[in-house]
Amino acid sequence: MTAQLIDGTALSRHIRAQIGERAAALAARGRRPGLAVILVGDDPASSVYVRNKVKACADHGLHSVLEKYEATLPQAALLARIEALNADPAIHGILVQMPLPRHIDPHKVIEAIATAKDVDGFSVHSAGNLMTGLPGLRPATPYGCMKLIESTGIDLKGRNAVVIGRSNTVGKPMALLLLQANATVTVCHSATPDLALHTRQADVVVAAVGRRNTLTADMVKPGAVVIDVGMNRNDEGKLCGDVDFAAVREVAGWITPVPGGVGPMTITMLLANTLQAAEGRP
């Protein structure tokens, strides 16, 4: 068996086309979706991510504001700027690119963003909405992973799902979204003594630990859906995920590539969250 590829680039293109249509319809009624992106410092990777987010907005009818600040920006000044953006009716989503300089507390920054504009879905309020099943803005990467799983046509009800990783940005919200879809969910992490024991029983595996070859072929149930969130470099310097792609592809039923899987969907769901916020939907 050779797994079918879950093409995140193609799915992203399809969803973005729908976002563009909805954004145009909203703009025609005098409400153009607006996203403010704040970059503090000159981290090269962050600069690339921010540039891609701003370009995606421009390409699909969303208004974006990019604000760049020196790494020496005081925390109080950043919080004051967020407060001003919270009050700006032209801005419907606020994103502060991480990581921040060490003198700035990321938790205070995240909590300063109005819940209705928290398009990253990282705040305690947003996390609480997800935990309790209330509507709200969902973290973009897990949200994108759910869309990728949905594209396979597999019904998650009653399926065994394993999430490898317990971060606040991916692992934990991923598990909650799978629970909402009625999957039976196991969260594994660095203290799990026998990872393969769990993954071999899984109909769906989401690998999100940031370590290549975490999931190998002998750990995968034949026909499983494998979602690779990892973004690493191999010995040749090429991008790779957390999954031993070539080997696992011969066992799994569906698999996301790296690059071209989860990555394109993250920015796409950020656009979706900004549009949702502009539409005033919870």
Residue frames as qw, qx, qy, qz and C-alpha x, y, z in Angstrom:
[[0.000, 0.887, 0.461, 0.000, 0.00, 0.00, 0.00],
 [0.375, 0.116, -0.010, 0.920, 1.19, 3.48, -0.87],
 [0.024, -0.631, -0.535, 0.561, -0.59, 6.26, 0.97],
 [0.264, 0.772, 0.394, 0.423, -2.50, 8.96, -0.84],
 [0.333, 0.039, -0.190, 0.923, -1.00, 12.40, -0.42],
 [0.067, -0.844, -0.496, 0.191, -3.10, 15.00, 1.36],
 [0.449, 0.377, 0.166, 0.793, -2.22, 18.04, -0.72],
 [0.235, -0.671, -0.406, 0.574, -2.27, 21.02, 1.63],
 [0.124, -0.252, 0.284, 0.917, -1.33, 23.40, -1.16],
 [0.151, -0.284, -0.717, -0.619, -4.32, 22.43, -3.30],
 [0.305, -0.642, -0.695, 0.107, -6.74, 22.44, -0.36],
 [0.263, -0.520, -0.183, 0.792, -5.39, 25.80, 0.76],
 [0.027, -0.027, 0.453, 0.891, -5.93, 27.24, -2.72],
 [0.241, -0.473, -0.764, -0.367, -9.55, 26.03, -2.70],
 [0.346, -0.678, -0.545, 0.353, -10.32, 27.48, 0.74],
 [0.244, -0.383, 0.023, 0.891, -8.58, 30.77, -0.06],
 [0.041, -0.237, -0.589, -0.771, -10.75, 31.17, -3.15],
 [0.338, -0.652, -0.668, -0.119, -13.83, 30.88, -0.94],
 [0.395, -0.579, -0.289, 0.652, -12.31, 33.34, 1.54],
 [0.180, -0.085, 0.295, 0.935, -11.70, 35.82, -1.29],
 [0.183, -0.464, -0.653, -0.570, -15.34, 35.61, -2.39],
 [0.426, -0.702, -0.551, 0.147, -16.63, 36.15, 1.14],
 [0.390, -0.428, -0.089, 0.810, -14.18, 39.00, 1.76],
 [0.069, 0.144, 0.435, 0.886, -15.31, 40.72, -1.47],
 [0.304, -0.611, -0.649, -0.337, -18.96, 40.36, -0.48],
 [0.465, -0.660, -0.401, 0.433, -18.22, 41.84, 2.94],
 [0.323, -0.233, 0.123, 0.909, -16.20, 44.70, 1.45],
 [0.035, -0.394, -0.573, -0.718, -19.09, 45.49, -0.89],
 [0.413, -0.746, -0.508, -0.120, -21.16, 46.11, 2.23],
 [0.023, -0.876, 0.173, -0.449, -18.51, 48.52, 3.53],
 [0.683, -0.628, 0.356, -0.109, -16.63, 46.21, 5.88],
 [0.686, 0.530, -0.492, 0.081, -13.26, 45.07, 4.53],
 [0.892, -0.411, -0.116, 0.146, -11.62, 42.48, 6.78],
 [0.199, 0.852, -0.370, 0.311, -8.48, 43.89, 8.38],
 [0.909, -0.267, -0.184, 0.261, -5.50, 42.14, 9.99],
 [0.039, -0.914, 0.364, -0.174, -2.75, 43.88, 11.97],
 [0.934, 0.005, -0.209, 0.289, 0.55, 42.01, 12.17],
 [0.234, -0.923, 0.290, -0.100, 3.20, 43.15, 14.65],
 [0.887, 0.178, -0.239, 0.353, 6.84, 42.11, 14.34],
 [0.353, -0.904, 0.240, -0.039, 9.28, 43.00, 17.11],
 [0.562, -0.495, 0.595, 0.291, 12.94, 42.42, 16.29],
 [0.458, 0.627, -0.454, -0.436, 14.60, 41.04, 13.18],
 [0.618, -0.143, 0.773, -0.012, 14.39, 37.26, 13.51],
 [0.133, 0.287, -0.676, -0.665, 14.84, 36.00, 9.90],
 [0.041, -0.262, -0.954, -0.136, 12.27, 33.20, 10.12],
 [0.080, 0.629, 0.578, -0.513, 9.70, 35.52, 11.69],
 [0.130, 0.527, -0.221, -0.810, 10.26, 38.06, 8.92],
 [0.132, 0.047, -0.847, -0.514, 9.50, 35.40, 6.29],
 [0.027, -0.447, -0.882, 0.148, 6.36, 34.24, 8.12],
 [0.086, 0.643, 0.318, -0.691, 5.11, 37.80, 8.47],
 [0.132, 0.384, -0.476, -0.780, 5.77, 38.59, 4.82],
 [0.109, -0.136, -0.928, -0.328, 3.82, 35.51, 3.74],
 [0.005, 0.563, 0.742, -0.363, 0.87, 36.44, 5.96],
 [0.117, 0.615, 0.044, -0.779, 0.71, 39.98, 4.63],
 [0.135, 0.232, -0.695, -0.667, 0.95, 38.77, 1.02],
 [0.036, -0.312, -0.947, -0.075, -1.84, 36.23, 1.61],
 [0.100, 0.643, 0.494, -0.578, -4.09, 39.03, 2.87],
 [0.150, 0.541, -0.270, -0.782, -3.38, 41.18, -0.17],
 [0.084, 0.099, -0.868, -0.479, -3.99, 38.27, -2.55],
 [0.162, -0.395, -0.900, -0.090, -7.44, 37.52, -1.12],
 [0.162, -0.669, -0.381, -0.617, -9.04, 40.87, -0.51],
 [0.585, -0.690, -0.354, 0.238, -8.13, 41.42, 3.13],
 [0.089, 0.902, -0.193, 0.376, -6.65, 44.67, 4.40],
 [0.842, -0.278, -0.262, 0.381, -3.42, 44.22, 6.34],
 [0.061, -0.940, 0.237, -0.237, -1.23, 46.49, 8.44],
 [0.864, 0.003, -0.295, 0.408, 2.35, 45.42, 9.13],
 [0.228, -0.930, 0.185, -0.221, 4.05, 47.15, 12.04],
 [0.828, 0.146, -0.343, 0.419, 7.76, 46.50, 12.59],
 [0.369, -0.902, 0.143, -0.171, 9.58, 47.53, 15.76],
 [0.307, 0.600, -0.677, 0.296, 13.14, 47.33, 17.01],
 [0.694, -0.165, -0.686, 0.144, 13.96, 44.52, 19.43],
 [0.247, 0.007, -0.506, 0.826, 14.44, 47.15, 22.13],
 [0.378, -0.469, -0.316, -0.733, 10.75, 48.16, 22.06],
 [0.186, -0.185, 0.702, -0.662, 9.54, 48.40, 25.69],
 [0.044, -0.316, -0.948, 0.003, 6.82, 45.96, 26.71],
 [0.113, 0.587, 0.484, -0.639, 4.60, 48.84, 27.84],
 [0.219, 0.457, -0.323, -0.799, 4.80, 50.41, 24.37],
 [0.178, -0.005, -0.904, -0.389, 3.79, 47.15, 22.71],
 [0.023, -0.452, -0.846, 0.282, 0.84, 46.70, 25.07],
 [0.156, 0.577, 0.190, -0.778, -0.27, 50.27, 24.41],
 [0.228, 0.292, -0.591, -0.716, -0.16, 49.68, 20.67],
 [0.130, -0.212, -0.960, -0.130, -2.26, 46.53, 21.04],
 [0.063, 0.541, 0.620, -0.565, -4.79, 48.49, 23.10],
 [0.225, 0.499, -0.155, -0.823, -5.07, 51.03, 20.28],
 [0.247, 0.120, -0.814, -0.512, -5.58, 48.28, 17.70],
 [0.002, 0.343, 0.908, -0.239, -8.24, 46.70, 19.90],
 [0.167, 0.637, 0.398, -0.638, -10.19, 49.97, 19.58],
 [0.102, 0.380, -0.486, -0.781, -9.62, 50.36, 15.81],
 [0.724, 0.326, 0.413, -0.445, -12.82, 49.44, 13.92],
 [0.615, 0.628, -0.377, -0.291, -10.86, 48.82, 10.70],
 [0.200, 0.417, -0.878, 0.120, -8.86, 46.04, 12.36],
 [0.854, -0.204, -0.115, -0.464, -10.64, 42.74, 12.99],
 [0.963, -0.137, -0.143, 0.185, -7.64, 40.55, 13.79],
 [0.085, -0.887, 0.437, -0.123, -4.39, 41.17, 15.67],
 [0.972, 0.016, -0.123, 0.198, -1.37, 38.91, 15.41],
 [0.196, -0.871, 0.451, -0.001, 1.88, 39.43, 17.30],
 [0.810, 0.381, -0.445, 0.033, 4.58, 37.30, 15.72],
 [0.729, -0.602, 0.325, -0.007, 6.43, 34.99, 18.10],
 [0.592, -0.478, -0.451, 0.466, 9.06, 34.66, 19.44],
 [0.055, -0.969, -0.056, -0.233, 9.35, 38.02, 21.14],
 [0.312, 0.578, -0.527, 0.539, 12.53, 39.55, 22.64],
 [0.533, -0.165, -0.763, 0.327, 13.29, 38.12, 26.07],
 [0.042, -0.052, -0.434, 0.898, 12.30, 41.25, 27.99],
 [0.526, -0.047, -0.147, -0.836, 8.69, 40.98, 26.74],
 [0.392, 0.013, 0.856, -0.337, 6.31, 38.55, 28.42],
 [0.182, -0.055, -0.750, -0.633, 4.46, 36.71, 25.61],
 [0.142, -0.482, -0.854, 0.138, 1.60, 35.74, 27.93],
 [0.004, -0.605, -0.316, 0.731, 0.87, 39.38, 28.79],
 [0.114, 0.291, -0.462, -0.830, 0.98, 40.26, 25.10],
 [0.175, -0.213, -0.893, -0.354, -1.41, 37.49, 24.09],
 [0.144, -0.571, -0.744, 0.316, -3.82, 38.35, 26.90],
 [0.007, -0.460, -0.067, 0.885, -3.78, 42.04, 25.88],
 [0.147, -0.012, -0.654, -0.742, -5.39, 41.20, 22.52],
 [0.608, 0.048, 0.218, -0.762, -9.19, 41.49, 22.55],
 [0.547, 0.029, 0.833, -0.069, -10.78, 38.03, 22.40],
 [0.633, 0.652, 0.337, -0.246, -12.83, 39.01, 19.35],
 [0.426, 0.838, -0.322, -0.112, -9.58, 39.88, 17.52],
 [0.477, -0.527, 0.702, 0.038, -7.47, 36.96, 18.77],
 [0.790, 0.451, -0.240, -0.337, -7.04, 35.34, 15.34],
 [0.277, 0.444, -0.841, 0.136, -4.19, 33.16, 16.66],
 [0.807, -0.339, -0.341, -0.343, -6.64, 31.67, 19.18],
 [0.581, 0.197, -0.629, 0.477, -3.94, 31.56, 21.87],
 [0.218, -0.472, 0.338, -0.785, -5.50, 33.54, 24.71],
 [0.099, 0.023, 0.894, -0.437, -6.86, 31.95, 27.86],
 [0.544, 0.335, 0.296, -0.710, -10.37, 33.05, 26.87],
 [0.622, 0.416, -0.473, -0.466, -10.03, 31.49, 23.39],
 [0.262, 0.219, -0.934, 0.103, -8.59, 28.31, 24.89],
 [0.293, 0.116, 0.726, -0.611, -11.49, 28.22, 27.37],
 [0.649, 0.359, -0.032, -0.670, -14.02, 28.51, 24.56],
 [0.565, 0.343, -0.713, -0.233, -12.41, 25.56, 22.81],
 [0.060, 0.147, -0.914, 0.372, -12.17, 23.54, 26.02],
 [0.353, 0.244, 0.655, -0.622, -15.86, 24.01, 26.83],
 [0.332, 0.371, 0.814, 0.299, -17.12, 23.59, 23.28],
 [0.172, 0.819, 0.285, -0.467, -18.17, 27.21, 22.83],
 [0.635, 0.675, 0.198, 0.320, -17.75, 28.93, 19.45],
 [0.292, -0.872, 0.192, 0.343, -14.69, 31.07, 18.90],
 [0.478, 0.767, -0.422, -0.076, -11.47, 31.55, 16.96],
 [0.968, -0.192, 0.134, 0.096, -9.40, 28.36, 16.79],
 [0.371, -0.643, 0.513, 0.431, -5.58, 28.12, 16.63],
 [0.555, 0.617, -0.288, -0.478, -4.73, 28.13, 12.95],
 [0.180, 0.421, -0.878, -0.142, -2.46, 25.08, 12.72],
 [0.271, 0.110, 0.923, -0.251, -4.79, 22.59, 14.48],
 [0.535, 0.553, 0.266, -0.581, -7.72, 24.13, 12.60],
 [0.436, 0.595, -0.527, -0.421, -5.87, 23.49, 9.34],
 [0.034, -0.225, 0.974, -0.022, -5.07, 19.93, 10.40],
 [0.465, 0.316, 0.706, -0.430, -8.77, 19.26, 10.92],
 [0.568, 0.635, -0.070, -0.520, -9.51, 20.53, 7.42],
 [0.245, 0.499, -0.798, -0.233, -6.81, 18.22, 6.03],
 [0.223, 0.013, 0.952, -0.207, -8.32, 15.22, 7.84],
 [0.526, 0.491, 0.416, -0.556, -11.79, 16.24, 6.69],
 [0.432, 0.602, -0.412, -0.531, -10.56, 16.28, 3.07],
 [0.001, 0.234, -0.965, -0.119, -9.90, 12.54, 3.23],
 [0.632, -0.166, -0.427, -0.625, -13.60, 11.87, 3.74],
 [0.468, -0.080, -0.834, 0.281, -12.94, 9.80, 6.85],
 [0.525, -0.691, -0.206, -0.452, -15.55, 10.04, 9.61],
 [0.180, 0.459, -0.663, 0.563, -13.72, 10.63, 12.91],
 [0.701, -0.387, 0.142, -0.582, -16.63, 9.42, 15.05],
 [0.949, -0.246, 0.163, -0.113, -15.40, 6.55, 17.20],
 [0.767, 0.490, -0.285, 0.300, -11.94, 6.52, 15.59],
 [0.725, -0.538, -0.040, 0.428, -8.77, 6.27, 17.66],
 [0.375, 0.849, -0.084, 0.364, -6.61, 9.38, 17.29],
 [0.732, -0.419, -0.110, 0.526, -3.14, 9.97, 18.73],
 [0.174, 0.955, -0.089, 0.225, -1.59, 13.42, 19.06],
 [0.798, -0.113, -0.170, 0.567, 2.17, 13.39, 19.59],
 [0.249, 0.274, -0.095, 0.924, 2.97, 16.64, 21.39],
 [0.284, -0.688, -0.640, 0.194, 1.26, 18.68, 24.11],
 [0.237, 0.019, -0.022, 0.971, 2.08, 22.31, 23.27],
 [0.185, 0.562, 0.487, -0.643, -0.48, 25.02, 23.95],
 [0.269, 0.524, -0.279, -0.759, -0.35, 26.09, 20.30],
 [0.508, 0.243, -0.684, -0.463, -0.77, 22.72, 18.55],
 [0.262, 0.026, -0.959, 0.110, -0.91, 19.56, 20.68],
 [0.119, 0.281, 0.728, -0.614, -3.54, 20.49, 23.26],
 [0.479, 0.406, 0.067, -0.776, -5.95, 22.33, 20.91],
 [0.416, 0.246, -0.762, -0.431, -5.50, 19.56, 18.33],
 [0.112, -0.110, -0.962, 0.221, -6.65, 16.99, 20.88],
 [0.262, 0.387, 0.515, -0.718, -9.68, 19.11, 21.80],
 [0.477, 0.392, -0.297, -0.728, -10.71, 19.57, 18.16],
 [0.356, 0.116, -0.903, -0.210, -10.47, 15.82, 17.59],
 [0.039, 0.235, 0.846, -0.477, -12.59, 15.26, 20.70],
 [0.391, 0.402, 0.173, -0.810, -15.19, 17.65, 19.34],
 [0.538, 0.318, -0.560, -0.544, -15.31, 15.48, 16.21],
 [0.893, -0.198, 0.156, -0.372, -16.09, 12.47, 18.46],
 [0.681, 0.389, -0.597, 0.168, -12.73, 10.75, 18.09],
 [0.823, -0.555, -0.062, 0.108, -11.23, 8.82, 21.00],
 [0.356, 0.836, -0.276, 0.315, -8.06, 10.79, 21.68],
 [0.826, -0.410, -0.065, 0.381, -4.72, 9.94, 23.29],
 [0.166, 0.946, -0.237, 0.147, -2.08, 12.63, 23.82],
 [0.907, -0.132, -0.058, 0.395, 1.50, 11.36, 23.88],
 [0.029, 0.965, -0.215, 0.147, 4.62, 13.32, 24.80],
 [0.337, 0.631, -0.649, 0.259, 8.22, 13.07, 26.01],
 [0.342, -0.345, 0.741, -0.463, 7.19, 11.19, 29.17],
 [0.902, 0.129, 0.002, -0.411, 5.18, 8.55, 27.29],
 [0.536, -0.480, 0.687, 0.104, 7.13, 5.30, 27.87],
 [0.442, 0.070, 0.824, 0.347, 6.03, 3.38, 24.76],
 [0.303, 0.444, -0.109, -0.836, 4.90, 5.71, 22.00],
 [0.278, 0.150, -0.803, -0.505, 4.51, 2.92, 19.44],
 [0.034, 0.271, 0.926, -0.261, 2.06, 1.09, 21.71],
 [0.257, 0.603, 0.407, -0.636, -0.37, 3.96, 21.21],
 [0.272, 0.533, -0.364, -0.714, 0.33, 4.91, 17.60],
 [0.046, 0.078, -0.946, -0.312, -0.11, 1.33, 16.34],
 [0.117, 0.483, 0.839, -0.222, -3.74, 1.48, 17.49],
 [0.115, 0.580, 0.142, -0.794, -4.44, 4.86, 15.93],
 [0.531, 0.616, 0.553, 0.182, -6.63, 5.50, 12.91],
 [0.247, 0.906, 0.021, 0.343, -5.28, 9.07, 12.89],
 [0.693, -0.376, -0.121, 0.603, -1.86, 10.25, 14.05],
 [0.174, 0.952, 0.008, 0.253, -0.89, 13.92, 14.32],
 [0.780, -0.151, -0.144, 0.591, 2.85, 14.37, 14.88],
 [0.056, 0.907, 0.049, 0.415, 3.75, 17.75, 16.36],
 [0.747, -0.595, -0.041, 0.293, 6.97, 17.59, 18.37],
 [0.186, 0.939, -0.286, -0.037, 9.61, 19.20, 16.15],
 [0.406, -0.527, 0.734, 0.134, 11.90, 16.18, 15.95],
 [0.599, 0.408, -0.509, -0.464, 12.45, 14.31, 12.71],
 [0.546, 0.116, -0.825, -0.081, 11.73, 10.58, 12.41],
 [0.384, -0.201, 0.595, -0.677, 9.63, 10.63, 15.58],
 [0.808, 0.200, 0.372, -0.411, 7.09, 8.45, 13.75],
 [0.002, 0.398, -0.834, -0.383, 8.48, 5.51, 11.80],
 [0.571, 0.056, -0.590, -0.568, 6.78, 2.90, 9.63],
 [0.429, -0.101, -0.885, 0.152, 6.72, 0.17, 12.29],
 [0.008, 0.208, 0.582, -0.786, 4.72, 2.54, 14.56],
 [0.402, 0.189, -0.127, -0.887, 1.84, 3.08, 12.13],
 [0.594, 0.258, 0.713, -0.270, -1.38, 1.11, 11.72],
 [0.247, 0.117, 0.722, 0.635, -1.92, 0.10, 8.08],
 [0.016, 0.639, 0.636, 0.432, -4.30, 2.55, 6.39],
 [0.301, -0.687, -0.398, 0.529, -4.00, 5.26, 9.06],
 [0.233, 0.904, 0.129, 0.333, -4.23, 8.99, 8.37],
 [0.671, -0.319, -0.125, 0.657, -0.89, 10.64, 9.23],
 [0.112, 0.958, 0.121, 0.235, -0.69, 14.42, 9.66],
 [0.727, -0.068, -0.139, 0.669, 2.86, 15.78, 9.95],
 [0.100, -0.982, -0.161, -0.017, 3.03, 19.18, 11.66],
 [0.672, -0.508, 0.169, 0.512, 6.81, 19.10, 12.14],
 [0.469, 0.870, -0.078, 0.128, 9.19, 21.47, 10.36],
 [0.682, -0.574, 0.342, 0.297, 12.80, 20.31, 10.61],
 [0.412, 0.747, -0.477, -0.211, 15.94, 19.96, 8.48],
 [0.995, -0.027, 0.040, 0.090, 17.55, 16.66, 7.47],
 [0.692, -0.420, 0.263, 0.525, 21.28, 16.04, 7.17],
 [0.481, 0.318, 0.433, 0.693, 21.28, 17.54, 3.68],
 [0.044, -0.217, -0.142, 0.965, 19.57, 20.68, 4.94],
 [0.266, -0.267, -0.612, -0.695, 16.24, 19.95, 3.25],
 [0.511, -0.228, 0.263, -0.786, 12.92, 20.56, 4.97],
 [0.450, -0.114, -0.880, -0.101, 11.37, 17.52, 6.59],
 [0.580, -0.554, -0.098, -0.589, 8.73, 16.80, 9.21],
 [0.487, -0.464, 0.633, -0.384, 8.44, 14.63, 12.30],
 [0.910, 0.134, 0.326, -0.217, 7.48, 11.59, 10.20],
 [0.355, -0.310, 0.755, 0.455, 9.79, 9.23, 8.30],
 [0.557, 0.460, 0.000, -0.692, 7.84, 10.12, 5.17],
 [0.449, 0.388, -0.705, -0.389, 9.19, 7.65, 2.61],
 [0.145, 0.037, -0.977, 0.150, 8.78, 4.62, 4.87],
 [0.285, 0.299, 0.646, -0.642, 5.49, 5.63, 6.52],
 [0.495, 0.373, -0.220, -0.753, 3.94, 6.35, 3.13],
 [0.412, 0.167, -0.852, -0.277, 4.18, 2.63, 2.35],
 [0.141, -0.220, -0.905, 0.337, 2.02, 1.79, 5.40],
 [0.192, 0.382, 0.399, -0.811, -0.40, 4.67, 5.91],
 [0.388, 0.596, 0.692, 0.121, -3.58, 5.26, 3.95],
 [0.186, 0.919, 0.167, 0.304, -3.24, 9.03, 3.83],
 [0.653, -0.385, -0.095, 0.646, -0.25, 11.28, 4.62],
 [0.143, 0.986, 0.038, -0.080, 0.70, 14.95, 4.46],
 [0.756, 0.318, -0.092, 0.564, 4.03, 15.90, 2.87],
 [0.325, -0.878, 0.007, 0.352, 6.53, 18.41, 4.25],
 [0.184, 0.258, 0.198, -0.928, 6.59, 20.94, 2.74],
 [0.330, -0.032, -0.594, -0.733, 3.18, 21.25, 1.10],
 [0.369, -0.380, -0.848, 0.002, 0.97, 19.76, 3.79],
 [0.327, -0.717, -0.523, 0.325, 0.14, 21.54, 7.03],
 [0.359, -0.254, 0.024, 0.898, 2.21, 24.67, 6.30],
 [0.041, -0.245, -0.431, -0.868, -0.01, 26.27, 3.62],
 [0.389, -0.596, -0.663, -0.232, -3.09, 25.55, 5.72],
 [0.420, -0.460, -0.440, 0.647, -1.85, 27.49, 8.76],
 [0.052, -0.172, 0.091, 0.980, -1.85, 30.85, 6.97],
 [0.263, -0.305, -0.664, -0.630, -5.11, 29.94, 5.22],
 [0.441, -0.591, -0.673, 0.056, -6.91, 29.36, 8.51],
 [0.276, -0.370, -0.232, 0.856, -5.47, 32.61, 9.85],
 [0.129, -0.062, -0.375, -0.916, -7.22, 34.34, 6.95],
 [0.414, -0.435, -0.739, -0.307, -10.38, 32.36, 7.74],
 [0.404, -0.517, -0.565, 0.500, -10.24, 33.52, 11.37],
 [0.108, -0.221, 0.004, 0.969, -9.77, 37.16, 10.32],
 [0.276, -0.215, -0.568, -0.745, -12.75, 36.89, 7.99],
 [0.450, -0.493, -0.744, 0.022, -14.82, 35.24, 10.74],
 [0.305, -0.436, -0.387, 0.753, -13.94, 38.07, 13.10],
 [0.042, 0.086, -0.231, -0.968, -14.86, 40.68, 10.49],
 [0.372, -0.321, -0.690, -0.532, -18.19, 38.98, 9.87],
 [0.391, -0.394, 0.343, -0.758, -18.88, 39.24, 13.59],
 [0.869, -0.145, -0.404, -0.244, -19.47, 35.52, 13.96],
 [0.593, -0.662, 0.418, -0.187, -18.49, 33.93, 17.30]]
